[in-house]
Amino acid sequence: MISQIRNYLAIKRYQSEVTTSSVEPWERALFNSAIVLSITLFTYTAFANLPNQGQNFPINIGDYHSFYL
């Protein structure tokens, strides 16, 4: 299992290197920073807001109900 994950990540790293081989190092760093920032913000938002949504969903289920079924 761990070896499969390691192989998958190695393939993704290789694909990233091949895709960004024609850009300068500072452009690659900027691109990778934008990706890491996006993943970090998505993870933070998910952990910060999903528990509240899970608690409020049973209360607000009537808002999603259609009376014309």
N, C-alpha and C positions, 0 to 999 in steps of 0.2 A: 504494500500500500504506500509506504513512504517512498519507495523507489519509483513508483508510478508518478507520485506528486513531484518528485525531484526531476524526473524526465520531462514531465509536462512544463515545469518552470524553465528547464534548460531550453526546451524548444521555443517557448515564448520569448526568452531572452535572445536567442539566436534570431528569431523573426524580428524582434525590435532592433537588433544590431544591423540586420540587413536592410530594414526599412529606413533607418535613420543614418545610414552610412554616408550619405552625400551631404549631410548638414554639418555645420561647424560645432565644435564641442559646447560652446555657450548656448547654441540653439537647442542642442540635445538636452542640456541641463535644464533649460527653461521649459521645454516640453515635458520632461520627466517630473519637474516640480509641479507643473499644472496638473498632471495626472495624479500625483501623490496628494496634492491639495484637494482635488475633487473627491478622491476616495475617502480622505479624512473627513471632509465636510459631510459627505453622504452617511458615513458611519456614525458621526456625532449626531446628525439629525435623526437618524433611525433610532438610536438608543435614547435620545432625549424625548422624542415625540411618540413613538409607538406604544410605550406603556400607557400614556394618557389616552391614546386612541382606543386601545384595548379595553380600558375601563369605561370609556364613554360610549362605546358602540352599542352595548345592550340597552343603555338608557335612550339613545337617539335612534334606535332601529325603526321607530315609527315614522321618522322623517324620510326614510327610504322606501316606505311601503306605498304601493300604488293601490288606490281604491278601485281602479278599473281593471280588474284581472280578467 
